[in-house]
Amino acid sequence: MNKLQPVRGTQDILNEDYDFHKFCINTFESVTYCRGFKGIQTPIIEHSEVFKKTLGSTSDIIKKETYTFKDRSDNELTLRPEGTAPVIRSFINNKLHEPLPQKFTYTGPMFRYDRPQKGRLRQFYQLGAEIIGEKDISADLELISVSKSFVNALGISDKNFEIQVNSLGDEKSRQKYVIELKNFFQDYKKELSIESLERLGKNSLRILDTKNEKEKKLLEKAPKLKNFLSTESSDIFEEFKEQSKELKIPIVLNNNLVRGLDYYNNICYEFIPSQGESSSQDTFLAGGRYDGLIKKMGGPDYPGCGFAAGLERMHNMHLNYGDDLKDFSGFQLFHVSEKCTAIVVGKENKIKALKIINEIMEQQSNVIKDGLQPFNIDLICKDNLSKGLKYAKDTDAKWAIIIGEDEILKQQLIIKDLKKQTQRKVKIKELIKSFSK
């Protein structure tokens, strides 16, 4: 009898690897829970339509990478290849529409039939986060801020990775660009690989993601998507870049950055190692905006954005660049204290408020070291205070942190006890100890 082996592209997780997985998940949950996200768990199998409707019939995943089969009742099922579509399906099925925005996190195994190699398995683990119901670009920036905090919390410093960003524009922008891209490559078809020729015919944007060196040189002369963005998409991207500077998020523009899933639009980003030439296997965290996806899946026309991180690739990053944290087994998920809702009054104050909350959250590690209880801040923006207080009440918050123009100028926030209906003013630098006590 032949020796029993694990299925090709899968692996047993043992010893230090198991400890790191646990450490990584606990760190992720701690960072995101402190920012007002709540966990959600979806089944590993879904009806195939969940992915066919969302990932696009021409995406590599649907064409050749899904584990799809029929059960005994002749239902066509698919092992989930990614986490966003199942979360959206759950959001619609369970009518999680109120209050908005909704902030979710998930962890678990994903499955893709692909050639196993370093950084690419057939069963792999992902951590992800979604914000549903917030159209403002501040939601994208909040997710990137959370991502960066998570990566830093694993002991990986900013100098060891870069955040590459691009705008995919809206649908009309992409349609115009695809026409020009196809026209450009008409004279170079003989120089394209079979895979790129197929992409050019069915999903032209995917050719931008080629790893072929000759094709990369051709792309240097090809039309750029940024020149075909609609006025609205161009304004969104400019605002995104300006606000990234305000928040001190070090972004790197990559005009050829695209995502492998068809539902993305406007802002997209990838976290990659800052040293050496990058490849698709080097990307360890990626995300973007997917306005229109929820409607496409049969739900309300709500905007959304999210990211996912590959746990195995996070491990590789930590082995290569992380702090020397040899013993992960002692790390425990801490429990945050009562929920706080930070209510930003007026869209014009959102980024400055997000900057304040980021600074406060960076001090959470000191809170834990001092033996004080960390706390949960769910940041939302409303056009008036009464709507913000209603959201806080609907989400069972105990405290409201009120941030308006006057509070930002004076660097002091209003803290409202929602049960006792009392409030007081607290200097930003004193907020953590005030809450933790």
MIGUVEX-892517 format. One record per residue (C-alpha): residue in three letters; x, y negated, z. Coordinates in Angstrom, 2 decimals. Layout:
BEGIN
[Ala [X Y Z]]
...
This chain:
BEGIN
[Met [0.00 0.00 0.00]]
[Asn [1.35 -3.44 -0.97]]
[Lys [2.11 -5.87 1.80]]
[Leu [-0.83 -8.20 2.40]]
[Gln [-0.05 -11.81 1.49]]
[Pro [-1.93 -15.11 1.78]]
[Val [-3.69 -16.25 -1.38]]
[Arg [-1.35 -18.18 -3.69]]
[Gly [-1.47 -21.89 -2.88]]
[Thr [-2.57 -21.35 0.73]]
[Gln [-0.48 -21.09 3.87]]
[Asp [-0.64 -20.12 7.51]]
[Ile [-0.16 -23.06 9.87]]
[Leu [2.02 -22.04 12.79]]
[Asn [4.14 -23.41 15.64]]
[Glu [5.53 -26.92 14.95]]
[Asp [3.36 -27.28 11.83]]
[Tyr [0.24 -26.55 13.85]]
[Asp [1.31 -29.01 16.55]]
[Phe [1.88 -31.73 13.97]]
[His [-1.54 -31.11 12.37]]
[Lys [-3.15 -31.50 15.77]]
[Phe [-1.06 -34.57 16.56]]
[Cys [-1.90 -36.16 13.20]]
[Ile [-5.65 -35.57 13.50]]
[Asn [-5.76 -36.83 17.09]]
[Thr [-3.79 -39.93 16.16]]
[Phe [-6.09 -40.60 13.23]]
[Glu [-9.22 -40.21 15.34]]
[Ser [-7.82 -42.41 18.09]]
[Val [-6.87 -45.22 15.68]]
[Thr [-10.18 -45.12 13.78]]
[Tyr [-12.45 -44.69 16.82]]
[Cys [-10.86 -47.76 18.34]]
[Arg [-11.93 -49.64 15.20]]
[Gly [-15.59 -48.61 15.41]]
[Phe [-15.56 -45.59 13.06]]
[Lys [-17.54 -42.48 13.95]]
[Gly [-16.86 -38.92 12.91]]
[Ile [-18.84 -36.91 10.38]]
[Gln [-18.36 -33.28 9.31]]
[Thr [-19.77 -31.90 6.06]]
[Pro [-19.85 -28.25 4.85]]
[Ile [-16.90 -26.97 2.81]]
[Ile [-19.34 -25.77 0.13]]
[Glu [-21.75 -28.00 -1.77]]
[His [-24.04 -27.63 -4.76]]
[Ser [-21.83 -28.28 -7.80]]
[Glu [-23.95 -31.26 -8.84]]
[Val [-22.57 -33.22 -5.88]]
[Phe [-19.19 -33.30 -7.63]]
[Lys [-20.28 -33.22 -11.27]]
[Lys [-22.32 -36.38 -10.73]]
[Thr [-19.54 -38.22 -8.97]]
[Leu [-16.11 -37.13 -10.16]]
[Gly [-16.88 -37.39 -13.87]]
[Ser [-17.08 -34.57 -16.40]]
[Thr [-13.73 -35.61 -17.95]]
[Ser [-11.74 -35.77 -14.70]]
[Asp [-9.01 -33.17 -14.26]]
[Ile [-10.69 -31.92 -11.09]]
[Ile [-14.01 -31.02 -12.72]]
[Lys [-12.42 -29.69 -15.92]]
[Lys [-9.95 -27.26 -14.43]]
[Glu [-9.44 -27.56 -10.67]]
[Thr [-12.67 -26.76 -8.81]]
[Tyr [-13.44 -23.46 -7.17]]
[Thr [-16.95 -23.00 -8.57]]
[Phe [-19.06 -19.86 -8.29]]
[Lys [-22.64 -18.59 -8.10]]
[Asp [-24.06 -17.08 -4.94]]
[Arg [-26.51 -14.16 -4.76]]
[Ser [-29.44 -16.52 -5.32]]
[Asp [-27.79 -17.79 -8.52]]
[Asn [-27.04 -21.21 -7.04]]
[Glu [-23.90 -22.80 -8.48]]
[Leu [-21.68 -23.86 -5.57]]
[Thr [-18.29 -25.55 -5.34]]
[Leu [-15.70 -25.58 -2.58]]
[Arg [-15.26 -29.29 -1.86]]
[Pro [-12.25 -30.74 -3.73]]
[Glu [-12.47 -34.13 -1.96]]
[Gly [-14.33 -35.74 0.92]]
[Thr [-16.11 -38.89 -0.28]]
[Ala [-18.89 -37.32 -2.36]]
[Pro [-20.03 -34.98 0.47]]
[Val [-20.06 -37.90 2.94]]
[Ile [-22.23 -39.93 0.54]]
[Arg [-24.52 -36.94 0.02]]
[Ser [-24.90 -36.66 3.81]]
[Phe [-25.48 -40.42 4.11]]
[Ile [-28.37 -40.17 1.61]]
[Asn [-29.86 -36.91 2.96]]
[Asn [-29.83 -38.02 6.58]]
[Lys [-31.02 -41.58 5.79]]
[Leu [-28.16 -43.22 7.65]]
[His [-29.06 -46.60 6.14]]
[Glu [-29.53 -48.60 9.31]]
[Pro [-27.71 -50.48 10.55]]
[Leu [-25.23 -51.45 7.86]]
[Pro [-22.32 -51.31 7.47]]
[Gln [-21.75 -47.67 8.41]]
[Lys [-18.18 -46.55 9.14]]
[Phe [-17.34 -42.84 8.95]]
[Thr [-14.25 -40.66 9.31]]
[Tyr [-13.82 -37.00 8.40]]
[Thr [-11.14 -34.32 8.55]]
[Gly [-10.99 -30.85 7.06]]
[Pro [-9.80 -28.51 4.31]]
[Met [-10.24 -29.27 0.59]]
[Phe [-9.79 -26.88 -2.34]]
[Arg [-8.39 -27.37 -5.84]]
[Tyr [-7.15 -24.77 -8.26]]
[Asp [-3.86 -26.29 -9.35]]
[Arg [-0.31 -25.07 -9.86]]
[Pro [1.13 -24.77 -6.34]]
[Gln [4.24 -26.90 -5.78]]
[Lys [5.75 -29.11 -3.13]]
[Gly [3.06 -31.46 -1.84]]
[Arg [0.30 -29.68 -3.75]]
[Leu [-1.59 -26.67 -2.39]]
[Arg [-4.83 -24.98 -3.38]]
[Gln [-6.15 -25.30 0.15]]
[Phe [-5.01 -28.56 1.70]]
[Tyr [-6.18 -30.80 4.53]]
[Gln [-7.37 -34.37 4.32]]
[Leu [-8.23 -37.16 6.71]]
[Gly [-10.53 -39.84 5.35]]
[Ala [-12.53 -42.96 6.18]]
[Glu [-15.45 -44.71 4.46]]
[Ile [-17.20 -48.06 4.90]]
[Ile [-20.69 -48.11 3.37]]
[Gly [-22.81 -51.20 2.88]]
[Glu [-20.18 -53.96 2.86]]
[Lys [-19.49 -55.58 -0.52]]
[Asp [-17.01 -58.19 0.71]]
[Ile [-13.35 -57.53 0.00]]
[Ser [-12.69 -57.71 3.74]]
[Ala [-13.90 -54.09 3.99]]
[Asp [-11.12 -52.94 1.65]]
[Leu [-8.60 -54.92 3.70]]
[Glu [-9.94 -53.47 6.93]]
[Leu [-9.41 -49.95 5.57]]
[Ile [-5.87 -50.76 4.45]]
[Ser [-5.16 -52.28 7.89]]
[Val [-6.48 -49.12 9.58]]
[Ser [-4.41 -46.95 7.20]]
[Lys [-1.26 -48.88 7.95]]
[Ser [-1.88 -48.68 11.72]]
[Phe [-2.38 -44.92 11.43]]
[Val [0.83 -44.40 9.45]]
[Asn [2.78 -46.58 11.89]]
[Ala [1.29 -44.65 14.85]]
[Leu [2.86 -41.48 13.41]]
[Gly [6.27 -43.10 13.83]]
[Ile [6.68 -44.11 10.15]]
[Ser [7.83 -47.73 9.84]]
[Asp [6.80 -50.18 7.11]]
[Lys [10.25 -50.05 5.48]]
[Asn [9.72 -46.38 4.55]]
[Phe [6.60 -46.79 2.43]]
[Glu [4.96 -49.27 0.09]]
[Ile [1.34 -50.01 -0.65]]
[Gln [0.81 -50.15 -4.41]]
[Val [-2.39 -51.86 -5.58]]
[Asn [-4.25 -52.54 -8.80]]
[Ser [-7.66 -53.62 -9.99]]
[Leu [-9.65 -51.22 -12.15]]
[Gly [-12.19 -53.95 -12.84]]
[Asp [-15.89 -53.37 -13.36]]
[Glu [-17.40 -51.07 -15.98]]
[Lys [-17.57 -53.73 -18.72]]
[Ser [-13.92 -54.68 -18.13]]
[Arg [-12.84 -51.06 -18.49]]
[Gln [-14.92 -50.52 -21.64]]
[Lys [-13.19 -53.43 -23.39]]
[Tyr [-9.79 -52.27 -22.24]]
[Val [-10.30 -48.67 -23.36]]
[Ile [-11.04 -49.82 -26.91]]
[Glu [-7.76 -51.75 -27.05]]
[Leu [-5.82 -48.91 -25.41]]
[Lys [-7.08 -46.40 -27.98]]
[Asn [-6.26 -48.79 -30.82]]
[Phe [-2.72 -49.23 -29.49]]
[Phe [-2.04 -45.49 -29.31]]
[Gln [-3.32 -44.79 -32.83]]
[Asp [0.20 -45.49 -34.13]]
[Tyr [1.87 -43.32 -31.49]]
[Lys [-0.26 -40.16 -31.46]]
[Lys [2.63 -38.02 -32.66]]
[Glu [4.63 -39.05 -29.60]]
[Leu [1.94 -38.06 -27.10]]
[Ser [1.70 -34.74 -25.26]]
[Ile [-1.33 -32.52 -25.77]]
[Glu [-2.57 -33.49 -22.31]]
[Ser [-2.28 -37.22 -23.02]]
[Leu [-4.02 -36.85 -26.39]]
[Glu [-6.89 -35.12 -24.60]]
[Arg [-7.01 -37.84 -21.95]]
[Leu [-6.96 -40.56 -24.60]]
[Gly [-10.01 -39.05 -26.25]]
[Lys [-12.10 -38.30 -23.16]]
[Asn [-10.83 -40.45 -20.25]]
[Ser [-8.41 -43.00 -21.66]]
[Leu [-7.47 -44.68 -18.37]]
[Arg [-5.91 -41.44 -17.15]]
[Ile [-3.10 -41.83 -19.70]]
[Leu [-1.77 -44.65 -17.50]]
[Asp [-0.96 -42.00 -14.91]]
[Thr [1.37 -40.04 -17.21]]
[Lys [4.62 -38.67 -15.76]]
[Asn [6.19 -38.25 -19.22]]
[Glu [9.18 -40.60 -19.51]]
[Lys [8.68 -41.30 -23.24]]
[Glu [5.04 -42.13 -22.65]]
[Lys [5.97 -44.40 -19.75]]
[Lys [8.12 -46.45 -22.12]]
[Leu [5.22 -46.70 -24.56]]
[Leu [3.01 -47.98 -21.76]]
[Glu [5.40 -50.87 -21.21]]
[Lys [4.30 -52.18 -24.62]]
[Ala [0.64 -51.19 -24.24]]
[Pro [-2.15 -53.67 -23.38]]
[Lys [-2.59 -54.32 -19.65]]
[Leu [-5.89 -53.82 -17.88]]
[Lys [-5.39 -57.04 -15.92]]
[Asn [-5.84 -59.01 -19.16]]
[Phe [-9.32 -57.54 -19.68]]
[Leu [-10.79 -58.10 -16.24]]
[Ser [-14.10 -59.95 -16.11]]
[Thr [-14.13 -63.31 -14.32]]
[Glu [-15.77 -61.70 -11.29]]
[Ser [-13.27 -58.81 -11.10]]
[Ser [-10.35 -61.17 -11.62]]
[Asp [-11.59 -63.46 -8.82]]
[Ile [-12.03 -60.46 -6.50]]
[Phe [-8.47 -59.30 -7.15]]
[Glu [-7.01 -62.78 -6.62]]
[Glu [-8.91 -63.08 -3.35]]
[Phe [-7.66 -59.64 -2.32]]
[Lys [-4.03 -60.63 -2.97]]
[Glu [-4.37 -63.92 -1.10]]
[Gln [-6.02 -62.30 1.91]]
[Ser [-3.38 -59.55 1.98]]
[Lys [-0.80 -62.29 2.51]]
[Glu [-2.94 -63.81 5.27]]
[Leu [-3.03 -60.44 7.03]]
[Lys [0.67 -59.79 6.36]]
[Ile [-0.07 -56.62 4.40]]
[Pro [2.94 -56.08 2.09]]
[Ile [1.31 -55.02 -1.19]]
[Val [3.14 -54.17 -4.44]]
[Leu [1.33 -54.70 -7.76]]
[Asn [1.28 -51.72 -10.12]]
[Asn [-0.52 -52.45 -13.40]]
[Asn [-0.59 -48.75 -14.34]]
[Leu [-2.10 -47.51 -11.09]]
[Val [-5.33 -45.56 -11.62]]
[Arg [-7.19 -43.04 -9.52]]
[Gly [-7.94 -39.47 -10.56]]
[Leu [-11.63 -39.76 -9.66]]
[Asp [-14.04 -41.52 -12.01]]
[Tyr [-16.12 -43.30 -9.38]]
[Tyr [-13.54 -45.96 -8.45]]
[Asn [-13.83 -49.61 -9.52]]
[Asn [-12.09 -52.90 -8.72]]
[Ile [-9.57 -52.48 -5.87]]
[Cys [-7.52 -49.27 -5.70]]
[Tyr [-4.33 -48.53 -3.77]]
[Glu [-1.81 -45.82 -2.95]]
[Phe [0.70 -45.40 -0.12]]
[Ile [3.96 -43.93 -1.47]]
[Pro [7.50 -43.47 -0.08]]
[Ser [9.53 -46.61 -0.71]]
[Gln [12.67 -44.69 -1.67]]
[Gly [13.22 -43.06 -5.04]]
[Glu [11.02 -42.50 -8.05]]
[Ser [7.40 -41.77 -7.15]]
[Ser [5.24 -38.97 -8.51]]
[Ser [1.65 -37.88 -7.99]]
[Gln [2.85 -35.50 -5.27]]
[Asp [4.48 -38.37 -3.37]]
[Thr [1.25 -40.30 -2.77]]
[Phe [0.29 -39.49 0.81]]
[Leu [-2.68 -41.85 1.27]]
[Ala [-4.91 -43.45 -1.36]]
[Gly [-8.27 -45.12 -1.76]]
[Gly [-10.36 -47.84 -3.27]]
[Arg [-13.84 -49.18 -3.92]]
[Tyr [-16.72 -47.15 -5.36]]
[Asp [-19.65 -49.55 -5.78]]
[Gly [-22.42 -47.80 -7.71]]
[Leu [-21.60 -44.28 -6.49]]
[Ile [-24.41 -44.11 -3.93]]
[Lys [-27.00 -45.17 -6.49]]
[Lys [-25.60 -42.67 -8.98]]
[Met [-26.13 -39.91 -6.40]]
[Gly [-29.78 -40.88 -5.91]]
[Gly [-29.49 -43.24 -2.95]]
[Pro [-29.93 -47.00 -2.51]]
[Asp [-27.63 -49.33 -4.45]]
[Tyr [-25.18 -49.89 -1.60]]
[Pro [-21.50 -50.73 -2.08]]
[Gly [-18.77 -48.61 -0.55]]
[Cys [-15.04 -48.10 -0.20]]
[Gly [-12.77 -45.57 1.44]]
[Phe [-9.44 -43.76 1.60]]
[Ala [-8.08 -40.27 2.16]]
[Ala [-4.69 -39.01 3.37]]
[Gly [-3.17 -35.61 2.68]]
[Leu [-2.15 -34.05 5.96]]
[Glu [0.61 -31.91 4.43]]
[Arg [2.07 -34.94 2.67]]
[Met [1.86 -36.94 5.89]]
[His [3.91 -34.18 7.47]]
[Asn [6.53 -34.44 4.73]]
[Met [6.67 -38.21 5.25]]
[His [7.15 -37.73 8.96]]
[Leu [9.91 -35.16 8.45]]
[Asn [11.74 -37.50 6.06]]
[Tyr [11.18 -40.89 7.67]]
[Gly [9.37 -40.58 11.00]]
[Asp [10.64 -41.16 14.51]]
[Asp [12.13 -38.16 16.27]]
[Leu [8.96 -36.95 17.98]]
[Lys [9.75 -33.27 18.38]]
[Asp [7.03 -32.26 20.81]]
[Phe [3.54 -32.96 19.43]]
[Ser [1.75 -30.41 21.56]]
[Gly [1.35 -32.74 24.54]]
[Phe [-0.48 -35.42 22.56]]
[Gln [-4.11 -35.71 23.58]]
[Leu [-6.94 -37.70 22.04]]
[Phe [-7.79 -40.48 24.46]]
[His [-11.37 -41.51 25.05]]
[Val [-12.20 -45.13 24.45]]
[Ser [-14.28 -47.15 26.86]]
[Glu [-17.69 -48.64 26.10]]
[Lys [-18.21 -49.87 22.57]]
[Cys [-17.64 -53.52 21.69]]
[Thr [-18.99 -55.19 18.55]]
[Ala [-16.93 -58.10 17.24]]
[Ile [-19.41 -60.37 15.49]]
[Val [-17.85 -62.72 12.95]]
[Val [-20.27 -65.56 12.21]]
[Gly [-19.82 -66.74 8.62]]
[Lys [-17.99 -64.99 5.77]]
[Glu [-15.37 -67.75 5.67]]
[Asn [-14.13 -66.61 9.10]]
[Lys [-13.90 -62.88 8.35]]
[Ile [-10.22 -62.61 7.40]]
[Lys [-9.02 -64.78 10.29]]
[Ala [-11.14 -62.67 12.62]]
[Leu [-9.74 -59.46 11.13]]
[Lys [-6.24 -60.84 11.74]]
[Ile [-7.14 -61.45 15.39]]
[Ile [-8.57 -57.94 15.81]]
[Asn [-5.49 -56.42 14.12]]
[Glu [-3.24 -58.23 16.59]]
[Ile [-5.37 -57.07 19.51]]
[Met [-5.32 -53.46 18.32]]
[Glu [-1.54 -53.52 17.90]]
[Gln [-1.38 -54.04 21.66]]
[Gln [-3.40 -50.89 22.40]]
[Ser [-0.22 -48.84 22.86]]
[Asn [0.80 -51.14 25.72]]
[Val [-2.64 -50.67 27.25]]
[Ile [-2.15 -46.90 27.34]]
[Lys [1.38 -47.22 28.73]]
[Asp [0.08 -49.43 31.54]]
[Gly [-2.50 -46.80 32.43]]
[Leu [-5.42 -48.96 31.31]]
[Gln [-8.35 -47.76 29.25]]
[Pro [-8.23 -48.55 25.51]]
[Phe [-11.40 -49.91 23.97]]
[Asn [-13.41 -49.71 20.78]]
[Ile [-13.98 -52.78 18.57]]
[Asp [-16.38 -52.49 15.63]]
[Leu [-15.79 -55.57 13.46]]
[Ile [-18.77 -56.82 11.41]]
[Cys [-19.59 -60.07 9.65]]
[Lys [-23.06 -61.65 9.58]]
[Asp [-24.32 -64.99 8.33]]
[Asn [-25.87 -65.77 11.71]]
[Leu [-25.39 -64.66 15.31]]
[Ser [-28.87 -63.16 15.79]]
[Lys [-28.25 -60.60 13.01]]
[Gly [-24.93 -59.71 14.58]]
[Leu [-26.50 -59.21 18.01]]
[Lys [-29.21 -57.02 16.49]]
[Tyr [-26.51 -54.84 14.85]]
[Ala [-24.70 -54.59 18.19]]
[Lys [-27.91 -53.53 19.93]]
[Asp [-28.77 -50.97 17.22]]
[Thr [-25.34 -49.37 17.57]]
[Asp [-25.55 -49.19 21.39]]
[Ala [-22.69 -51.59 22.00]]
[Lys [-22.22 -52.70 25.60]]
[Trp [-20.28 -55.85 24.75]]
[Ala [-20.30 -58.39 21.93]]
[Ile [-17.21 -60.39 21.03]]
[Ile [-18.38 -63.52 19.23]]
[Ile [-15.96 -65.06 16.74]]
[Gly [-16.91 -68.26 14.94]]
[Glu [-14.97 -71.21 13.58]]
[Asp [-14.76 -72.92 16.97]]
[Glu [-13.48 -69.76 18.69]]
[Ile [-10.77 -69.29 16.05]]
[Leu [-9.59 -72.89 16.40]]
[Lys [-9.44 -72.70 20.20]]
[Gln [-8.01 -69.13 20.21]]
[Gln [-10.61 -68.02 22.71]]
[Leu [-13.50 -65.63 22.21]]
[Ile [-16.96 -65.42 23.73]]
[Ile [-17.58 -62.10 25.49]]
[Lys [-21.26 -61.25 25.96]]
[Asp [-22.49 -58.45 28.21]]
[Leu [-25.45 -57.16 26.21]]
[Lys [-27.08 -55.41 29.18]]
[Lys [-26.73 -58.15 31.77]]
[Gln [-27.14 -60.92 29.14]]
[Thr [-24.23 -62.85 30.58]]
[Gln [-21.27 -64.29 28.72]]
[Arg [-17.89 -65.89 29.33]]
[Lys [-14.94 -67.26 27.37]]
[Val [-11.64 -65.37 27.29]]
[Lys [-8.31 -66.35 25.74]]
[Ile [-7.34 -63.94 22.96]]
[Lys [-4.05 -63.03 24.63]]
[Glu [-5.96 -62.10 27.81]]
[Leu [-8.68 -60.08 26.11]]
[Ile [-7.16 -56.61 26.38]]
[Lys [-6.51 -56.67 30.12]]
[Ser [-9.87 -58.29 30.71]]
[Phe [-11.68 -55.47 28.89]]
[Ser [-9.51 -52.64 30.13]]
[Lys [-10.22 -53.57 33.73]]
